[in-house]
Amino acid sequence: MKKIGFLSFGHWSKHPAYSTQTASDTLLQSIDLAVAAEEIGIDGAYFRVHHFANQLASPFPLLSAIGAKTSKIEIGTGVIDMRYENPLYMVEDAGAADLISRGRLQLGISRGSPEQVIDGWRYFGYDLAEGETDADMGRQKALEFLEKLTGTGFAEPNPYPMFPNPPGLLRLEPHSEGLRDRIWWGAASNATAVWAAQNRMHLQSSTLKYDENGKPFHIQQAEQIRLYKEAWKAAGHPGEPRVSVSRSIFALVDDLDRYYFGQEADKTDKIGIIESDKRTIFGRSYAAEPDQLVKELAQDEAIQEADTLLLTIPNTLGVDYNVHILSAILEHVAPELGWR
């Protein structure tokens, strides 16, 4: 068995073929898609977070709305760029969203990726300490977020408060018990995957990672996952770690599928540069008739290592078609691979 979710980039544009012409379209359709996905048996609704772009940004209003309209589906991010965040304010937002969803948040965070603007986090009022990199800043904010999520009091109470205080130091409210155990770290390297395990976060690994040994993407990603699991065990954390991988997977079951994706099956990994000093490997996509798709996916070592698979979806094609994409995987692919 494997949890299967979707991951939406949340695009919108005034493109004539897009169902998402505006930000409002994308937000409202994201809610509708999460509701429909829950109804067909999808396990998770996850959303990318970007700034200064025609894409979904600050996630908590959307996550809260989905939480209020669903009852079972996991609701998450992949990922929140911690360079832009106030960790304490984020604890309050995340706590509220988790309580609204009755404990279904699965928050993916990370230090961020290349952006639409130069050092966009500076416009949010943040700057680097002397000798600090933006990656350092993102990781430090993540650790502060994790610490404050525990609910341990840290703030000195006013002796003359407007309302009565409980005894001792005060914590942030609303506090959602257990949310600290449902934080994930998006890792593009083996080292950051190990760091995530050491700091008791689950692992999100996407469709790209730094090319660290020249092997095929799915093998490098599987190696990353194994290193992560070993580090979790070595740290002596309670419970079992969770791991998600994301993939573009399309089962071609009708003419519309073949029209959209029949010529797009890129069966090879690609090498590129997303940061000036980092060689990056991008994993292949999958698009084929169900029988062929099953054969190809059975060879993907990283999917086998993960307990959760996030299907990247073309949100601009609308709710109904994306439900069709997800249904095709659940009906024609997942049972054959033992995911259902």
C-alpha positions in Angstrom: 0.0 0.0 0.0 1.1 3.5 -0.8 -0.4 6.9 -0.1 -1.2 8.8 -3.3 -1.6 12.5 -3.4 -1.6 15.3 -5.9 0.8 18.2 -6.1 -0.4 21.4 -7.7 1.8 24.3 -8.8 -1.2 26.5 -8.8 -0.6 28.4 -12.0 -2.9 30.9 -13.6 -2.7 33.0 -16.8 -4.8 34.7 -19.4 -4.0 31.9 -21.8 -7.1 31.0 -23.9 -6.7 27.3 -23.1 -6.4 27.7 -19.4 -9.3 27.0 -17.0 -7.4 29.2 -14.4 -7.4 32.7 -15.8 -7.1 34.5 -12.5 -5.8 33.9 -9.0 -9.4 33.5 -7.8 -9.9 30.7 -10.4 -6.9 28.9 -9.1 -7.7 29.2 -5.4 -11.4 28.2 -5.8 -10.6 25.3 -8.2 -7.9 24.1 -5.8 -10.5 23.7 -3.1 -12.9 22.0 -5.5 -10.2 19.6 -6.6 -9.3 18.7 -3.1 -12.9 17.9 -2.3 -13.3 15.8 -5.5 -9.9 14.0 -4.9 -11.0 13.0 -1.4 -14.3 11.6 -2.9 -12.4 9.3 -5.4 -9.9 8.1 -2.7 -6.9 10.2 -3.2 -4.9 10.5 0.1 -3.3 14.0 -0.1 -3.8 17.5 -1.5 -0.5 19.3 -1.7 0.4 22.7 -3.1 3.6 24.5 -4.2 4.4 27.9 -2.7 6.0 30.6 -4.7 6.3 34.4 -4.4 6.2 37.2 -7.0 4.6 34.8 -9.5 1.2 33.9 -11.0 1.1 30.9 -8.7 -0.1 30.0 -5.2 1.7 31.9 -2.5 1.0 32.1 1.2 -0.7 28.7 1.8 -2.6 28.9 5.0 -5.8 30.5 3.8 -6.1 27.8 1.1 -5.2 25.0 3.5 -7.7 26.2 6.0 -10.5 26.4 3.4 -9.7 22.9 2.2 -9.6 21.6 5.8 -13.1 23.1 6.5 -14.6 21.4 3.4 -13.0 17.9 3.7 -12.8 15.3 6.4 -10.1 12.7 5.5 -7.6 13.9 2.9 -4.1 15.0 4.1 -3.5 18.7 3.3 0.1 19.9 2.7 2.7 22.0 1.0 5.6 21.2 -1.1 7.3 23.4 -0.1 7.1 26.6 2.0 10.3 28.7 1.4 11.4 29.4 5.0 13.6 32.4 3.9 10.3 34.4 3.5 8.7 33.3 6.8 8.4 34.7 10.3 8.6 31.4 12.2 6.4 32.6 15.1 3.7 34.0 13.0 3.9 30.8 10.9 3.3 28.7 14.1 0.1 30.6 14.7 -1.1 30.2 11.1 -0.2 26.6 10.9 -1.8 25.8 14.3 -5.0 27.4 13.2 -5.1 25.6 9.9 -4.3 22.3 11.6 -7.1 22.7 14.1 -9.6 23.6 11.4 -8.6 20.4 9.5 -8.7 18.4 12.7 -5.1 17.4 12.5 -4.6 16.7 8.8 -1.8 19.2 7.9 1.4 17.8 6.4 3.6 20.8 6.0 6.6 20.6 3.7 9.2 23.3 4.3 12.6 24.0 2.9 15.2 26.7 2.5 13.8 27.6 -0.9 14.8 27.5 -4.6 15.7 30.0 -7.3 13.1 32.8 -7.5 11.3 35.2 -9.8 13.2 38.1 -8.3 16.6 38.7 -6.8 16.7 37.9 -3.1 12.9 38.3 -2.8 13.0 37.6 0.9 14.6 41.0 1.4 11.3 42.7 0.3 9.6 40.8 3.1 11.9 42.6 5.6 14.6 39.9 6.2 18.3 40.2 5.8 21.3 38.1 6.4 23.5 38.1 9.5 27.2 38.6 8.9 28.7 35.5 7.3 25.3 33.9 6.8 24.0 32.6 3.5 20.3 32.6 2.6 20.4 28.8 3.0 21.6 29.2 6.5 18.9 31.7 7.2 16.2 29.3 5.9 17.4 26.4 7.9 17.7 28.5 11.1 14.1 29.8 10.7 13.0 26.2 10.2 14.6 25.1 13.5 13.0 28.0 15.3 9.6 27.0 13.8 10.1 23.4 14.9 11.0 24.5 18.4 8.0 26.8 18.8 5.6 24.2 17.5 6.2 22.0 20.6 4.1 24.3 22.6 6.7 25.0 25.3 6.3 28.4 26.9 9.0 31.0 26.2 7.5 34.5 26.5 7.6 36.5 29.8 4.0 37.3 30.8 2.8 40.8 31.5 2.1 41.2 35.3 -0.9 43.4 34.4 -2.4 41.6 31.4 -5.6 42.5 29.6 -6.9 38.9 30.2 -5.8 36.4 32.9 -2.7 34.4 32.0 -2.0 30.7 32.8 1.0 30.2 35.2 4.5 30.3 33.8 6.0 31.4 30.5 3.5 31.8 27.6 3.4 29.8 24.3 2.0 30.8 21.0 -1.7 30.1 20.4 -3.6 28.4 18.9 -1.4 25.4 19.7 -2.2 22.2 17.7 -0.9 19.1 19.5 0.9 16.7 17.2 1.6 19.2 14.4 5.3 19.1 15.2 5.3 15.4 14.2 3.9 16.3 10.7 6.6 18.6 9.3 8.5 17.6 6.2 11.8 18.9 4.7 12.2 19.3 0.9 15.8 18.1 0.2 17.7 18.4 -3.0 20.9 16.7 -1.7 21.9 13.7 0.3 23.4 16.0 3.0 20.2 18.0 3.6 18.1 14.7 3.7 20.4 13.5 6.5 20.0 16.9 8.2 16.2 16.6 8.0 16.4 13.1 9.6 18.6 14.4 12.4 16.1 17.1 13.1 13.1 14.8 13.1 11.4 15.9 9.9 9.9 13.7 7.3 11.4 13.8 3.8 10.0 15.3 0.6 12.1 14.6 -2.5 10.8 16.0 -5.8 11.5 15.5 -9.5 14.9 17.0 -9.3 18.0 16.8 -7.1 21.7 17.7 -7.2 23.6 15.3 -9.4 25.9 13.8 -6.9 27.3 10.7 -8.7 26.1 10.6 -12.3 23.7 7.7 -11.8 20.1 7.8 -13.2 17.8 10.1 -11.2 15.6 7.4 -9.6 18.7 5.6 -8.3 20.2 8.7 -6.9 16.9 9.5 -5.2 16.6 6.0 -3.8 20.1 6.3 -2.4 19.1 9.6 -0.8 16.1 8.1 0.8 18.1 5.2 2.2 20.6 7.6 3.7 17.8 9.5 5.2 16.2 6.4 6.8 19.6 5.3 8.2 20.1 8.8 9.7 16.6 8.7 11.3 17.4 5.4 12.9 20.8 6.5 14.1 19.2 9.5 15.7 16.9 7.3 17.8 13.8 9.2 17.0 10.5 7.5 18.0 8.1 6.3 15.3 8.7 5.7 11.6 9.8 8.5 9.2 7.7 9.2 6.1 9.0 9.8 2.6 7.3 11.3 -0.4 8.5 11.5 -4.0 6.8 13.5 -6.7 6.4 12.4 -10.3 4.6 13.4 -13.5 2.6 10.3 -14.4 -0.2 10.2 -17.0 -2.1 7.0 -17.9 -3.3 7.4 -21.5 -6.8 5.9 -21.4 -8.6 8.1 -24.0 -8.1 10.4 -26.9 -7.9 13.5 -24.9 -5.1 12.0 -22.8 -3.2 11.1 -26.0 -3.8 14.6 -27.3 -2.4 16.3 -24.2 0.4 13.9 -23.2 0.9 11.2 -25.9 3.9 13.0 -27.4 5.3 14.2 -24.1 6.6 11.1 -22.5 10.2 12.1 -21.8 11.8 8.7 -21.1 15.3 10.1 -20.2 16.6 12.2 -17.3 17.9 15.7 -18.0 20.8 17.6 -16.7 20.5 21.3 -16.0 21.5 24.2 -13.7 19.1 25.8 -11.2 21.8 27.4 -9.1 25.1 28.7 -10.5 27.3 26.2 -8.7 25.0 23.2 -8.7 24.6 20.6 -11.5 21.1 19.3 -11.2 19.5 16.1 -12.5 15.8 16.2 -13.5 13.8 13.0 -13.4 11.9 11.7 -16.4 8.2 12.0 -16.7 5.8 9.0 -17.4 3.1 9.0 -20.0 1.9 5.7 -21.6 -0.9 3.2 -21.9 -1.6 1.7 -18.5 0.1 -1.7 -19.1 3.3 0.0 -20.3 3.1 2.5 -17.5 3.0 -0.3 -14.9 6.1 -1.9 -16.3 8.0 1.4 -16.3 7.0 2.5 -12.9 7.9 -0.9 -11.4 11.5 -0.1 -12.3 11.6 3.2 -10.4 13.6 2.5 -7.3 12.8 5.7 -5.5 9.0 5.2 -5.8 9.5 1.8 -4.2 11.4 3.3 -1.3 8.8 6.0 -0.6 5.5 5.5 1.3 3.9 8.5 -0.4 3.7 9.4 -4.1 2.7 12.9 -5.1 1.4 13.2 -8.7 2.2 16.6 -10.2 -0.9 17.8 -12.0 -1.7 20.4 -14.8 -4.0 22.5 -12.7 -4.6 24.9 -15.6 -6.7 22.2 -17.3 -9.4 22.4 -14.8 -10.9 20.3 -12.0 -12.8 17.7 -14.1 -9.8 16.8 -16.2 -7.5 16.6 -13.2 -9.9 14.3 -11.4 -9.9 12.1 -14.6 -6.0 12.0 -14.4 -6.1 11.0 -10.8 -8.9 8.4 -11.3 -7.0 6.8 -14.1 -4.0 6.2 -11.9 -6.2 4.8 -9.1 -8.1 2.5 -11.4 -5.6 1.3 -13.9 -2.1 1.7 -12.3 -2.2 1.6 -8.5 -3.7 -1.9 -8.1 -1.3 -3.5 -10.5 1.7 -2.1 -8.6 0.3 -3.0 -5.1 -0.3 0.6 -4.2 -4.0 -0.1 -3.7 
